[in-house]
Amino acid sequence: MFEPFIAPSGTLLGLLQRGRGDGTLHALTAPRAEALAALNTCVLSDPRHDWQVENRSLYYARLYLDLHGELDEIERHLFDAEDVLDTEESRTGLALAVLGHLASYGRRDALDLLRRYAATGTNWAWALDELALRDDDEGLRALAEPVLARFTTDPEGEAELAATVRDAFEPRPWRLWADDPREAVATRVRAAQETGCFDRWQRQMRPSGPRPGWSVSAVFEWARQGIERGAVLHVPAARCLTAVAGPEDRPEIIEAARCGDDAARCTALRYLADGEDPDALDLIEGAVADGTTMVVEAAVDSFERMRSAAAVDRARGWVHRPDPLGVAAGRVLACRGGAQDSDLVLGALREAVRGEGPDAPTLWTLVDGTGRLGIACAAPVLRHIYRETASSHLRGRAARALAATDPSFPAGFAVECLWDCEETTREIAARHAETGDTRVVDQLRRLAADPAEEAEVQTAVRSRIGPDMPAM
């Protein structure tokens, strides 16, 4: 999947792509045709950098309801010829999830589209999962034959069916079909269920990987073989070392961390760091100085896991380094530093925004640390990140940090956060937004009454709603 094009943050499209609360508020005051065009663009061309983590579907579904939006564009997208050519889930997943929420809100046209796509579309399994949560038994039974027809009746097709049943995200349709009155349907699904259960049992009985009886050198060899196969195994290998290594093996592990091959060096560094070995920090510094890219990444990751006072003290000395270890040192101070480290964390935050922009991966930890340390003078940088980042998760972290550092947050960004695409951000807003604004009161009551809203958000809302709250 190509990186999505994200419009400027000040435009309606840019706001909706980012999932910001202001996107909804602006769309409701914009010309309806313009708002629907921007909304359709977002739903049909997923704007998320990580579509498996970030939320947008409920956010877009609610806006379709508010705008009384038609679903013609979604229908054309789902049943376009490209659906056969591009089989990636990311092409249709967001549209199907939006339809699922709309079906929950009672939109019959959305339910009908899901049923049609589950019967004929390429990403049928996703549509079936949405229907499993929302359709009645009769509607699901009607899909049994078209779904089963996707699998041939030869051994290869039956094996594929068994794997699909075994790995189904929502098992309800398959359980329903296993008791279907049509004997051909029920027999085939039950056989697939039995095969899937047997396959799972076989996998459990034949686990792969190291055993505690291995030697240190054997663990290093297993990690090396993983690299040769394209699998990075130094993390599980380090855990295995914890089980098999004794005090007499320390010299061998130290030597591997100093000058071993990539697999052994990464494994040894991880093991020593997790054990807070007194030589770990010097070995990590040496690995960053002369190691390969793989070794440097493993060394930095190992350093960030260390929680000792010595590691935090070393981070204070490394934070100004212009290399990955210096960047990691800023994150260590953000996580585990004290009030005396506030200037160093703020400097790392500013440098990350200047050097890599508002979507820099290192910002996640630095933003959290800024809030944890209560660095009030970081508020302007946090506001910039909040406005500009394309990541709804990072924006939520910025909102949490602003709640801890910016006195203007309750009357400012907290208001729009009530309409944000991420439930954790809406929860923060529900706890902090000032209720003097009538929009805040109305939205709090809407969130409290919406069955699609997350329980944590509704709990936060109810903590704010009392007999003294103004009436709508």
Secondary structure as a PSIPRED ss2 file (coil, helix, strand):
# PSIPRED VFORMAT (PSIPRED V4.0)

   1 M C   1.000  0.000  0.000
   2 F C   1.000  0.000  0.000
   3 E C   1.000  0.000  0.000
   4 P C   1.000  0.000  0.000
   5 F C   1.000  0.000  0.000
   6 I C   1.000  0.000  0.000
   7 A C   1.000  0.000  0.000
   8 P C   1.000  0.000  0.000
   9 S C   1.000  0.000  0.000
  10 G C   1.000  0.000  0.000
  11 T C   1.000  0.000  0.000
  12 L H   0.000  1.000  0.000
  13 L H   0.000  1.000  0.000
  14 G H   0.000  1.000  0.000
  15 L H   0.000  1.000  0.000
  16 L H   0.000  1.000  0.000
  17 Q H   0.000  1.000  0.000
  18 R H   0.000  1.000  0.000
  19 G C   1.000  0.000  0.000
  20 R C   1.000  0.000  0.000
  21 G H   0.000  1.000  0.000
  22 D H   0.000  1.000  0.000
  23 G H   0.000  1.000  0.000
  24 T H   0.000  1.000  0.000
  25 L H   0.000  1.000  0.000
  26 H H   0.000  1.000  0.000
  27 A H   0.000  1.000  0.000
  28 L H   0.000  1.000  0.000
  29 T H   0.000  1.000  0.000
  30 A C   1.000  0.000  0.000
  31 P C   1.000  0.000  0.000
  32 R H   0.000  1.000  0.000
  33 A H   0.000  1.000  0.000
  34 E H   0.000  1.000  0.000
  35 A H   0.000  1.000  0.000
  36 L H   0.000  1.000  0.000
  37 A H   0.000  1.000  0.000
  38 A H   0.000  1.000  0.000
  39 L H   0.000  1.000  0.000
  40 N H   0.000  1.000  0.000
  41 T H   0.000  1.000  0.000
  42 C H   0.000  1.000  0.000
  43 V H   0.000  1.000  0.000
  44 L H   0.000  1.000  0.000
  45 S C   1.000  0.000  0.000
  46 D C   1.000  0.000  0.000
  47 P C   1.000  0.000  0.000
  48 R C   1.000  0.000  0.000
  49 H C   1.000  0.000  0.000
  50 D C   1.000  0.000  0.000
  51 W C   1.000  0.000  0.000
  52 Q C   1.000  0.000  0.000
  53 V C   1.000  0.000  0.000
  54 E C   1.000  0.000  0.000
  55 N C   1.000  0.000  0.000
  56 R C   1.000  0.000  0.000
  57 S H   0.000  1.000  0.000
  58 L H   0.000  1.000  0.000
  59 Y H   0.000  1.000  0.000
  60 Y H   0.000  1.000  0.000
  61 A H   0.000  1.000  0.000
  62 R H   0.000  1.000  0.000
  63 L H   0.000  1.000  0.000
  64 Y H   0.000  1.000  0.000
  65 L H   0.000  1.000  0.000
  66 D H   0.000  1.000  0.000
  67 L H   0.000  1.000  0.000
  68 H C   1.000  0.000  0.000
  69 G C   1.000  0.000  0.000
  70 E C   1.000  0.000  0.000
  71 L C   1.000  0.000  0.000
  72 D H   0.000  1.000  0.000
  73 E H   0.000  1.000  0.000
  74 I H   0.000  1.000  0.000
  75 E H   0.000  1.000  0.000
  76 R H   0.000  1.000  0.000
  77 H H   0.000  1.000  0.000
  78 L H   0.000  1.000  0.000
  79 F C   1.000  0.000  0.000
  80 D C   1.000  0.000  0.000
  81 A C   1.000  0.000  0.000
  82 E H   0.000  1.000  0.000
  83 D H   0.000  1.000  0.000
  84 V H   0.000  1.000  0.000
  85 L H   0.000  1.000  0.000
  86 D C   1.000  0.000  0.000
  87 T C   1.000  0.000  0.000
  88 E C   1.000  0.000  0.000
  89 E H   0.000  1.000  0.000
  90 S H   0.000  1.000  0.000
  91 R H   0.000  1.000  0.000
  92 T H   0.000  1.000  0.000
  93 G H   0.000  1.000  0.000
  94 L H   0.000  1.000  0.000
  95 A H   0.000  1.000  0.000
  96 L H   0.000  1.000  0.000
  97 A H   0.000  1.000  0.000
  98 V H   0.000  1.000  0.000
  99 L H   0.000  1.000  0.000
 100 G H   0.000  1.000  0.000
 101 H H   0.000  1.000  0.000
 102 L H   0.000  1.000  0.000
 103 A H   0.000  1.000  0.000
 104 S H   0.000  1.000  0.000
 105 Y C   1.000  0.000  0.000
 106 G C   1.000  0.000  0.000
 107 R C   1.000  0.000  0.000
 108 R H   0.000  1.000  0.000
 109 D H   0.000  1.000  0.000
 110 A H   0.000  1.000  0.000
 111 L H   0.000  1.000  0.000
 112 D H   0.000  1.000  0.000
 113 L H   0.000  1.000  0.000
 114 L H   0.000  1.000  0.000
 115 R H   0.000  1.000  0.000
 116 R H   0.000  1.000  0.000
 117 Y H   0.000  1.000  0.000
 118 A H   0.000  1.000  0.000
 119 A H   0.000  1.000  0.000
 120 T H   0.000  1.000  0.000
 121 G C   1.000  0.000  0.000
 122 T C   1.000  0.000  0.000
 123 N C   1.000  0.000  0.000
 124 W H   0.000  1.000  0.000
 125 A H   0.000  1.000  0.000
 126 W H   0.000  1.000  0.000
 127 A H   0.000  1.000  0.000
 128 L H   0.000  1.000  0.000
 129 D H   0.000  1.000  0.000
 130 E H   0.000  1.000  0.000
 131 L H   0.000  1.000  0.000
 132 A H   0.000  1.000  0.000
 133 L H   0.000  1.000  0.000
 134 R H   0.000  1.000  0.000
 135 D C   1.000  0.000  0.000
 136 D C   1.000  0.000  0.000
 137 D H   0.000  1.000  0.000
 138 E H   0.000  1.000  0.000
 139 G H   0.000  1.000  0.000
 140 L H   0.000  1.000  0.000
 141 R H   0.000  1.000  0.000
 142 A C   1.000  0.000  0.000
 143 L C   1.000  0.000  0.000
 144 A H   0.000  1.000  0.000
 145 E H   0.000  1.000  0.000
 146 P H   0.000  1.000  0.000
 147 V H   0.000  1.000  0.000
 148 L H   0.000  1.000  0.000
 149 A C   1.000  0.000  0.000
 150 R C   1.000  0.000  0.000
 151 F C   1.000  0.000  0.000
 152 T C   1.000  0.000  0.000
 153 T C   1.000  0.000  0.000
 154 D C   1.000  0.000  0.000
 155 P H   0.000  1.000  0.000
 156 E H   0.000  1.000  0.000
 157 G H   0.000  1.000  0.000
 158 E H   0.000  1.000  0.000
 159 A H   0.000  1.000  0.000
 160 E H   0.000  1.000  0.000
 161 L H   0.000  1.000  0.000
 162 A H   0.000  1.000  0.000
 163 A H   0.000  1.000  0.000
 164 T H   0.000  1.000  0.000
 165 V H   0.000  1.000  0.000
 166 R H   0.000  1.000  0.000
 167 D C   1.000  0.000  0.000
 168 A C   1.000  0.000  0.000
 169 F C   1.000  0.000  0.000
 170 E C   1.000  0.000  0.000
 171 P C   1.000  0.000  0.000
 172 R H   0.000  1.000  0.000
 173 P H   0.000  1.000  0.000
 174 W H   0.000  1.000  0.000
 175 R H   0.000  1.000  0.000
 176 L H   0.000  1.000  0.000
 177 W H   0.000  1.000  0.000
 178 A H   0.000  1.000  0.000
 179 D C   1.000  0.000  0.000
 180 D C   1.000  0.000  0.000
 181 P C   1.000  0.000  0.000
 182 R C   1.000  0.000  0.000
 183 E H   0.000  1.000  0.000
 184 A H   0.000  1.000  0.000
 185 V H   0.000  1.000  0.000
 186 A H   0.000  1.000  0.000
 187 T H   0.000  1.000  0.000
 188 R H   0.000  1.000  0.000
 189 V H   0.000  1.000  0.000
 190 R H   0.000  1.000  0.000
 191 A H   0.000  1.000  0.000
 192 A H   0.000  1.000  0.000
 193 Q H   0.000  1.000  0.000
 194 E H   0.000  1.000  0.000
 195 T H   0.000  1.000  0.000
 196 G H   0.000  1.000  0.000
 197 C H   0.000  1.000  0.000
 198 F H   0.000  1.000  0.000
 199 D H   0.000  1.000  0.000
 200 R H   0.000  1.000  0.000
 201 W H   0.000  1.000  0.000
 202 Q H   0.000  1.000  0.000
 203 R H   0.000  1.000  0.000
 204 Q H   0.000  1.000  0.000
 205 M H   0.000  1.000  0.000
 206 R C   1.000  0.000  0.000
 207 P C   1.000  0.000  0.000
 208 S C   1.000  0.000  0.000
 209 G C   1.000  0.000  0.000
 210 P C   1.000  0.000  0.000
 211 R C   1.000  0.000  0.000
 212 P C   1.000  0.000  0.000
 213 G C   1.000  0.000  0.000
 214 W C   1.000  0.000  0.000
 215 S C   1.000  0.000  0.000
 216 V H   0.000  1.000  0.000
 217 S H   0.000  1.000  0.000
 218 A H   0.000  1.000  0.000
 219 V H   0.000  1.000  0.000
 220 F H   0.000  1.000  0.000
 221 E H   0.000  1.000  0.000
 222 W H   0.000  1.000  0.000
 223 A H   0.000  1.000  0.000
 224 R H   0.000  1.000  0.000
 225 Q H   0.000  1.000  0.000
 226 G H   0.000  1.000  0.000
 227 I H   0.000  1.000  0.000
 228 E H   0.000  1.000  0.000
 229 R C   1.000  0.000  0.000
 230 G C   1.000  0.000  0.000
 231 A C   1.000  0.000  0.000
 232 V C   1.000  0.000  0.000
 233 L C   1.000  0.000  0.000
 234 H H   0.000  1.000  0.000
 235 V H   0.000  1.000  0.000
 236 P H   0.000  1.000  0.000
 237 A H   0.000  1.000  0.000
 238 A H   0.000  1.000  0.000
 239 R H   0.000  1.000  0.000
 240 C H   0.000  1.000  0.000
 241 L H   0.000  1.000  0.000
 242 T H   0.000  1.000  0.000
 243 A H   0.000  1.000  0.000
 244 V H   0.000  1.000  0.000
 245 A C   1.000  0.000  0.000
 246 G C   1.000  0.000  0.000
 247 P H   0.000  1.000  0.000
 248 E H   0.000  1.000  0.000
 249 D H   0.000  1.000  0.000
 250 R H   0.000  1.000  0.000
 251 P H   0.000  1.000  0.000
 252 E H   0.000  1.000  0.000
 253 I H   0.000  1.000  0.000
 254 I H   0.000  1.000  0.000
 255 E H   0.000  1.000  0.000
 256 A H   0.000  1.000  0.000
 257 A H   0.000  1.000  0.000
 258 R H   0.000  1.000  0.000
 259 C H   0.000  1.000  0.000
 260 G C   1.000  0.000  0.000
 261 D C   1.000  0.000  0.000
 262 D H   0.000  1.000  0.000
 263 A H   0.000  1.000  0.000
 264 A H   0.000  1.000  0.000
 265 R H   0.000  1.000  0.000
 266 C H   0.000  1.000  0.000
 267 T H   0.000  1.000  0.000
 268 A H   0.000  1.000  0.000
 269 L H   0.000  1.000  0.000
 270 R H   0.000  1.000  0.000
 271 Y H   0.000  1.000  0.000
 272 L H   0.000  1.000  0.000
 273 A H   0.000  1.000  0.000
 274 D H   0.000  1.000  0.000
 275 G C   1.000  0.000  0.000
 276 E C   1.000  0.000  0.000
 277 D C   1.000  0.000  0.000
 278 P C   1.000  0.000  0.000
 279 D C   1.000  0.000  0.000
 280 A H   0.000  1.000  0.000
 281 L H   0.000  1.000  0.000
 282 D H   0.000  1.000  0.000
 283 L H   0.000  1.000  0.000
 284 I H   0.000  1.000  0.000
 285 E H   0.000  1.000  0.000
 286 G H   0.000  1.000  0.000
 287 A H   0.000  1.000  0.000
 288 V H   0.000  1.000  0.000
 289 A H   0.000  1.000  0.000
 290 D H   0.000  1.000  0.000
 291 G C   1.000  0.000  0.000
 292 T C   1.000  0.000  0.000
 293 T H   0.000  1.000  0.000
 294 M H   0.000  1.000  0.000
 295 V H   0.000  1.000  0.000
 296 V H   0.000  1.000  0.000
 297 E H   0.000  1.000  0.000
 298 A H   0.000  1.000  0.000
 299 A H   0.000  1.000  0.000
 300 V H   0.000  1.000  0.000
 301 D H   0.000  1.000  0.000
 302 S H   0.000  1.000  0.000
 303 F H   0.000  1.000  0.000
 304 E H   0.000  1.000  0.000
 305 R H   0.000  1.000  0.000
 306 M C   1.000  0.000  0.000
 307 R C   1.000  0.000  0.000
 308 S C   1.000  0.000  0.000
 309 A H   0.000  1.000  0.000
 310 A H   0.000  1.000  0.000
 311 A H   0.000  1.000  0.000
 312 V H   0.000  1.000  0.000
 313 D H   0.000  1.000  0.000
 314 R H   0.000  1.000  0.000
 315 A H   0.000  1.000  0.000
 316 R H   0.000  1.000  0.000
 317 G H   0.000  1.000  0.000
 318 W H   0.000  1.000  0.000
 319 V C   1.000  0.000  0.000
 320 H C   1.000  0.000  0.000
 321 R C   1.000  0.000  0.000
 322 P C   1.000  0.000  0.000
 323 D C   1.000  0.000  0.000
 324 P H   0.000  1.000  0.000
 325 L H   0.000  1.000  0.000
 326 G H   0.000  1.000  0.000
 327 V H   0.000  1.000  0.000
 328 A H   0.000  1.000  0.000
 329 A H   0.000  1.000  0.000
 330 G H   0.000  1.000  0.000
 331 R H   0.000  1.000  0.000
 332 V H   0.000  1.000  0.000
 333 L H   0.000  1.000  0.000
 334 A H   0.000  1.000  0.000
 335 C H   0.000  1.000  0.000
 336 R H   0.000  1.000  0.000
 337 G C   1.000  0.000  0.000
 338 G C   1.000  0.000  0.000
 339 A H   0.000  1.000  0.000
 340 Q H   0.000  1.000  0.000
 341 D H   0.000  1.000  0.000
 342 S H   0.000  1.000  0.000
 343 D H   0.000  1.000  0.000
 344 L H   0.000  1.000  0.000
 345 V H   0.000  1.000  0.000
 346 L H   0.000  1.000  0.000
 347 G H   0.000  1.000  0.000
 348 A H   0.000  1.000  0.000
 349 L H   0.000  1.000  0.000
 350 R H   0.000  1.000  0.000
 351 E H   0.000  1.000  0.000
 352 A H   0.000  1.000  0.000
 353 V H   0.000  1.000  0.000
 354 R H   0.000  1.000  0.000
 355 G H   0.000  1.000  0.000
 356 E H   0.000  1.000  0.000
 357 G C   1.000  0.000  0.000
 358 P C   1.000  0.000  0.000
 359 D C   1.000  0.000  0.000
 360 A C   1.000  0.000  0.000
 361 P C   1.000  0.000  0.000
 362 T C   1.000  0.000  0.000
 363 L H   0.000  1.000  0.000
 364 W H   0.000  1.000  0.000
 365 T H   0.000  1.000  0.000
 366 L H   0.000  1.000  0.000
 367 V H   0.000  1.000  0.000
 368 D H   0.000  1.000  0.000
 369 G H   0.000  1.000  0.000
 370 T H   0.000  1.000  0.000
 371 G H   0.000  1.000  0.000
 372 R H   0.000  1.000  0.000
 373 L H   0.000  1.000  0.000
 374 G C   1.000  0.000  0.000
 375 I C   1.000  0.000  0.000
 376 A H   0.000  1.000  0.000
 377 C H   0.000  1.000  0.000
 378 A H   0.000  1.000  0.000
 379 A H   0.000  1.000  0.000
 380 P H   0.000  1.000  0.000
 381 V H   0.000  1.000  0.000
 382 L H   0.000  1.000  0.000
 383 R H   0.000  1.000  0.000
 384 H H   0.000  1.000  0.000
 385 I H   0.000  1.000  0.000
 386 Y H   0.000  1.000  0.000
 387 R H   0.000  1.000  0.000
 388 E H   0.000  1.000  0.000
 389 T C   1.000  0.000  0.000
 390 A C   1.000  0.000  0.000
 391 S C   1.000  0.000  0.000
 392 S H   0.000  1.000  0.000
 393 H H   0.000  1.000  0.000
 394 L H   0.000  1.000  0.000
 395 R H   0.000  1.000  0.000
 396 G H   0.000  1.000  0.000
 397 R H   0.000  1.000  0.000
 398 A H   0.000  1.000  0.000
 399 A H   0.000  1.000  0.000
 400 R H   0.000  1.000  0.000
 401 A H   0.000  1.000  0.000
 402 L H   0.000  1.000  0.000
 403 A H   0.000  1.000  0.000
 404 A H   0.000  1.000  0.000
 405 T H   0.000  1.000  0.000
 406 D C   1.000  0.000  0.000
 407 P C   1.000  0.000  0.000
 408 S C   1.000  0.000  0.000
 409 F C   1.000  0.000  0.000
 410 P C   1.000  0.000  0.000
 411 A C   1.000  0.000  0.000
 412 G C   1.000  0.000  0.000
 413 F H   0.000  1.000  0.000
 414 A H   0.000  1.000  0.000
 415 V H   0.000  1.000  0.000
 416 E H   0.000  1.000  0.000
 417 C H   0.000  1.000  0.000
 418 L C   1.000  0.000  0.000
 419 W C   1.000  0.000  0.000
 420 D C   1.000  0.000  0.000
 421 C C   1.000  0.000  0.000
 422 E C   1.000  0.000  0.000
 423 E H   0.000  1.000  0.000
 424 T H   0.000  1.000  0.000
 425 T H   0.000  1.000  0.000
 426 R H   0.000  1.000  0.000
 427 E H   0.000  1.000  0.000
 428 I H   0.000  1.000  0.000
 429 A H   0.000  1.000  0.000
 430 A H   0.000  1.000  0.000
 431 R H   0.000  1.000  0.000
 432 H H   0.000  1.000  0.000
 433 A C   1.000  0.000  0.000
 434 E C   1.000  0.000  0.000
 435 T C   1.000  0.000  0.000
 436 G C   1.000  0.000  0.000
 437 D C   1.000  0.000  0.000
 438 T H   0.000  1.000  0.000
 439 R H   0.000  1.000  0.000
 440 V H   0.000  1.000  0.000
 441 V H   0.000  1.000  0.000
 442 D H   0.000  1.000  0.000
 443 Q H   0.000  1.000  0.000
 444 L H   0.000  1.000  0.000
 445 R H   0.000  1.000  0.000
 446 R H   0.000  1.000  0.000
 447 L H   0.000  1.000  0.000
 448 A H   0.000  1.000  0.000
 449 A H   0.000  1.000  0.000
 450 D C   1.000  0.000  0.000
 451 P C   1.000  0.000  0.000
 452 A C   1.000  0.000  0.000
 453 E C   1.000  0.000  0.000
 454 E C   1.000  0.000  0.000
 455 A H   0.000  1.000  0.000
 456 E H   0.000  1.000  0.000
 457 V H   0.000  1.000  0.000
 458 Q H   0.000  1.000  0.000
 459 T H   0.000  1.000  0.000
 460 A H   0.000  1.000  0.000
 461 V H   0.000  1.000  0.000
 462 R H   0.000  1.000  0.000
 463 S H   0.000  1.000  0.000
 464 R H   0.000  1.000  0.000
 465 I C   1.000  0.000  0.000
 466 G C   1.000  0.000  0.000
 467 P C   1.000  0.000  0.000
 468 D C   1.000  0.000  0.000
 469 M C   1.000  0.000  0.000
 470 P C   1.000  0.000  0.000
 471 A C   1.000  0.000  0.000
 472 M C   1.000  0.000  0.000
